[in-house]
Amino acid sequence: MKKLLIALVALVPTLAIAAGGGAPLEKANIDLNDKESLQRGLDLFQNNCAGCHSTQYQRYERVATDLGIPLDEMRIKYLPEGAKIGELMENAIPDADAAKWFGASPPDLTLVARVRGEDWIYSYLHGFYKDESRPFGVNNTIFPLVGMPHVLEGLQGLPIKQEDGTLVATGGALSAEEYDQVVRDITGFLVYSGDPVKLERETLGWWVMGFLFIFFIVAYLLKKEYWKDVH
């Protein structure tokens, strides 16, 4: 009983995260078959997010294999100095330092898509706006009082929130359409990270369904053959 109570208490933060809050979510419509988008998402994540956030339940080698990236290219572009291709994808900032600088250690994002959903991530990356009252000068429509900077500000610009809740773009290095693709690519990579065997599992499921369908036909014909002389 004591262990059960401990497990339930441990689940409370996860349930709070899943509940979330803020504005309605936008549809991400992620296609895990789009390997080019997933590759771009990996590149964007590693160059903009991995300094603070890890995906520590993924291994560099597994990601390279799944996304069709040569191992040598993976080593050169994404592995920290001294790291090996089979190691976990941890971030570069020690938890103690991150907690001191940001108030809390940035969470691992391997399973964020499974906890919050792809639409939440997609909407969150679209939801930053200027708010001088916050420590980093930004807030978020999906995650009010967010405690992190807008790391993609240089690409998106810093929108201004209107009284009706809509965001007005202020201009960044990318157009709205280009930034939307950046957000979709990062979201896709995190969706893949949360369930890297999803496509394989779905493909296997169709093979199983096909086998059961054929087995049903054979079993039905055998049943008719065995029972035809019973009456």
Rosetta blueprint (number, residue, H / E / L):
1 M L
2 K H
3 K H
4 L H
5 L H
6 I H
7 A H
8 L H
9 V H
10 A H
11 L H
12 V H
13 P H
14 T H
15 L H
16 A H
17 I H
18 A H
19 A H
20 G L
21 G L
22 G L
23 A L
24 P L
25 L L
26 E L
27 K L
28 A L
29 N L
30 I L
31 D L
32 L L
33 N L
34 D L
35 K H
36 E H
37 S H
38 L H
39 Q H
40 R H
41 G H
42 L H
43 D H
44 L H
45 F H
46 Q H
47 N H
48 N H
49 C L
50 A L
51 G L
52 C L
53 H L
54 S L
55 T E
56 Q E
57 Y E
58 Q E
59 R E
60 Y H
61 E H
62 R H
63 V H
64 A H
65 T H
66 D H
67 L H
68 G L
69 I L
70 P L
71 L H
72 D H
73 E H
74 M H
75 R H
76 I H
77 K H
78 Y H
79 L L
80 P L
81 E L
82 G L
83 A L
84 K L
85 I L
86 G L
87 E L
88 L E
89 M E
90 E L
91 N L
92 A L
93 I L
94 P L
95 D H
96 A H
97 D H
98 A H
99 A H
100 K H
101 W H
102 F H
103 G L
104 A L
105 S L
106 P L
107 P L
108 D L
109 L L
110 T L
111 L L
112 V H
113 A H
114 R H
115 V H
116 R H
117 G L
118 E H
119 D H
120 W H
121 I H
122 Y H
123 S H
124 Y H
125 L H
126 H H
127 G L
128 F E
129 Y E
130 K E
131 D L
132 E L
133 S L
134 R L
135 P L
136 F L
137 G L
138 V E
139 N E
140 N E
141 T L
142 I L
143 F L
144 P L
145 L L
146 V L
147 G L
148 M L
149 P L
150 H L
151 V L
152 L L
153 E H
154 G H
155 L H
156 Q H
157 G L
158 L L
159 P L
160 I E
161 K E
162 Q L
163 E L
164 D L
165 G L
166 T L
167 L E
168 V E
169 A L
170 T L
171 G L
172 G L
173 A L
174 L L
175 S L
176 A H
177 E H
178 E H
179 Y H
180 D H
181 Q H
182 V H
183 V H
184 R H
185 D H
186 I H
187 T H
188 G H
189 F H
190 L H
191 V H
192 Y H
193 S H
194 G H
195 D L
196 P L
197 V L
198 K H
199 L H
200 E H
201 R H
202 E H
203 T H
204 L H
205 G H
206 W H
207 W H
208 V H
209 M H
210 G H
211 F H
212 L H
213 F H
214 I H
215 F H
216 F H
217 I H
218 V H
219 A H
220 Y H
221 L H
222 L H
223 K H
224 K H
225 E H
226 Y H
227 W H
228 K L
229 D L
230 V L
231 H L
